[in-house]
Structures are given as structure tokens and as C-alpha cells.
């Protein structure tokens, strides 16, 4: 059964982006380590479908070259997207409805790329199986939260933790589900 994995970077105060939504805060030289990809390649290799919100899609598309060639990407949006790269589709369905329609045909995992509103939608529908959050040693003070307005609390079980000399810390959790 494929897992839905939320893999993201986050400030120490819980934001995935500042209020203006830019991602340049992630590009600081002190956050780069020559021989470390923070589990990205392994995650991407095990991912069959990437899901993201429209704002995240627009940011990724602005990078220039599409970073996910050969991967299926689903953008959750109520607005149509012009000129999408090959493999990209859109849906306006709720996360649980979308998953019900595609889950049977999947063999690989689903990477929940974000942003905060989509993260909340998957979280509130109890669809997130694993969280891998890399905390960067920075306080943004305000911005776009990891789970924008989530109202549901769920117990998490820490299964892995790793720290790097640059101050970054990655925590991996599974959800503790009632049997």
C-alpha cells in the first residue's frame, strides 16, 4: 500500500515560507552541505506521484527547468493551468476523494510537497502516513505555517532523527493510529 509522505523544510518557528511565499530563505550558503541531500534522492526514487497546491506549483514552475521530469504530478487547484509540463495534471477534488480514485492503481509512494493549505487538507482527512520535516536554524517570525489552520491533533511516533553540523535537524514521524 503506498504511503503519503509529507517531506518538507521548515523554520524553527514552524513556517514553510515567509509571508510573501518566497523560498530564497532556503538557499542560504550555510544550509548547503556538499555531500548531503537530506534524503531527497531516496524520497524521489520511491515516489510515484507528487501532489502540490497551486501556489507551490507556480513557484516550482518559475524555477525554469521542470525539476520532476518523468514523475506524475497532481496540482490541487480550482484554477486551470496553462502550458503544464508533461505528466502534470490538476484536480479540484478534496484530497480523500482524489485518493480514493487513484490509490488502487499506485505502486509507489505519494509525496505531499505542500503548501500549508494542502498539507492541512491531507492532515484533516487523516491521509498523512509519514512526516519528514527538516528544520533549518532560522526564525522567520511570521509566514506560511506548515499546517495552515489545522484543527486536528494526532499523536506522532518519532522513528528517526538526524542532525547536521550546519544546525539542520531532520525528524521523521509516523502517525500513531488506533487499532
C-alpha positions in Angstrom: 0.0 0.0 0.0 1.5 3.3 -1.0 2.3 5.8 1.8 1.6 9.5 1.7 4.8 11.2 2.9 4.9 14.9 3.8 8.6 15.9 3.2 9.4 19.5 3.7 11.8 22.1 5.1 10.6 24.3 7.9 11.8 27.2 10.1 12.3 26.6 13.8 9.1 28.5 14.4 7.0 26.3 12.1 6.9 28.2 8.8 7.5 26.7 5.3 7.8 30.2 3.8 7.7 33.8 4.9 4.5 35.8 4.4 5.5 36.7 0.8 5.8 33.0 -0.1 9.4 33.2 -1.4 11.7 30.3 -1.0 15.0 32.2 -1.1 15.5 31.8 2.7 16.2 28.1 1.9 19.1 29.0 -0.3 21.5 30.4 2.3 25.0 29.1 1.7 25.2 27.8 5.3 22.3 25.4 4.7 24.2 23.7 1.9 26.3 20.6 2.6 28.4 19.3 -0.3 27.7 15.6 0.1 24.2 15.7 1.7 20.8 15.7 0.0 18.9 15.3 3.3 17.1 12.1 1.9 15.7 13.9 -1.2 17.0 11.4 -3.8 15.7 8.4 -1.9 12.3 10.0 -1.4 12.1 10.9 -5.1 13.1 7.5 -6.2 10.4 5.9 -4.1 7.7 8.4 -5.2 5.2 7.6 -7.9 3.1 10.8 -7.6 3.9 14.2 -6.3 0.9 16.3 -5.1 1.1 20.1 -4.5 -1.1 23.1 -4.2 -1.3 25.8 -6.9 1.0 28.3 -5.2 3.7 25.7 -4.7 3.3 24.6 -8.4 3.6 28.2 -9.6 6.8 28.6 -7.5 8.3 25.4 -8.8 7.3 26.2 -12.4 9.1 29.5 -12.1 12.4 27.7 -11.5 12.8 27.4 -15.2 13.6 23.8 -16.0 10.9 21.5 -14.6 12.5 19.6 -11.7 10.3 16.4 -11.8 10.7 15.0 -15.4 9.2 11.6 -15.7 7.2 11.9 -12.5 3.5 12.2 -12.3 2.5 15.5 -10.6 -1.0 16.4 -9.5 -1.8 20.0 -8.7 -4.7 20.7 -6.4 -6.3 23.9 -7.8 -9.7 25.3 -8.7 -8.0 27.4 -11.5 -6.8 26.0 -14.8 -3.1 25.9 -15.5 -1.9 26.9 -19.0 1.1 25.1 -20.5 1.7 22.4 -18.0 4.7 20.1 -18.3 4.3 16.5 -19.4 3.0 14.4 -16.6 1.3 17.3 -14.7 -2.5 17.3 -14.2 -4.8 19.2 -12.0 -7.7 18.3 -9.7 -10.2 20.3 -7.7 -11.3 17.3 -5.7 -10.9 17.0 -2.0 -7.8 15.0 -1.0 -9.8 12.0 0.2 -11.9 11.9 -2.9 -8.8 12.2 -5.2 -7.0 9.4 -3.2 -10.0 7.1 -3.4 -9.9 7.5 -7.2 -6.2 6.8 -7.7 -5.0 4.7 -4.8 -5.8 1.3 -6.4 -3.5 1.9 -9.4 -0.5 3.1 -7.4 2.6 1.0 -6.5 4.9 3.8 -5.3 4.5 6.4 -2.6 2.8 9.8 -2.8 5.0 12.8 -1.9 2.9 15.6 -0.4 5.0 18.6 -1.5 2.7 21.2 0.1 1.9 24.1 0.7 0.3 24.7 4.0 -3.3 24.6 2.9 -2.9 21.4 1.0 -0.9 19.9 4.0 -3.9 20.9 6.2 -6.4 19.2 3.8 -4.5 15.9 3.8 -3.8 16.2 7.6 -7.5 16.9 8.4 -8.6 13.9 6.3 -6.1 11.7 8.2 -4.3 10.8 5.0 -0.7 11.6 6.0 1.3 8.4 6.8 4.7 9.8 7.4 6.2 13.3 8.1 9.8 14.1 7.3 10.5 17.6 8.4 13.9 19.3 8.1 14.2 22.2 10.5 16.5 24.9 9.4 18.2 27.0 12.1 16.3 30.2 11.3 13.3 32.0 12.8 11.1 33.7 10.3 8.8 35.3 12.8 5.8 35.1 10.6 4.8 33.4 7.4 3.0 30.4 5.9 2.6 27.7 8.5 3.4 24.0 7.9 -0.3 23.1 8.5 -2.2 26.3 7.7 -5.0 26.5 10.3 -5.1 22.7 11.1 -7.7 22.0 13.8 -6.9 18.3 14.3 -4.3 16.9 16.7 -2.9 13.4 16.1 -0.3 11.5 18.1 3.0 11.0 16.2 5.7 8.5 16.8 9.3 9.6 16.2 11.1 6.9 14.1 14.2 8.8 13.1 16.2 11.9 13.9 19.3 13.3 12.4 21.3 16.5 13.0 24.0 18.0 10.8 26.9 20.3 11.7 25.2 23.3 10.0 22.4 23.2 12.6 19.8 21.5 10.5 17.7 18.8 12.1 15.5 16.3 10.4 12.7 14.5 12.2 10.8 11.6 10.8 7.4 10.6 12.3 4.7 8.1 11.6 1.2 8.6 12.8 0.1 6.5 15.8 -3.2 5.1 14.6 -5.7 3.4 16.8 -6.0 -0.4 16.1 
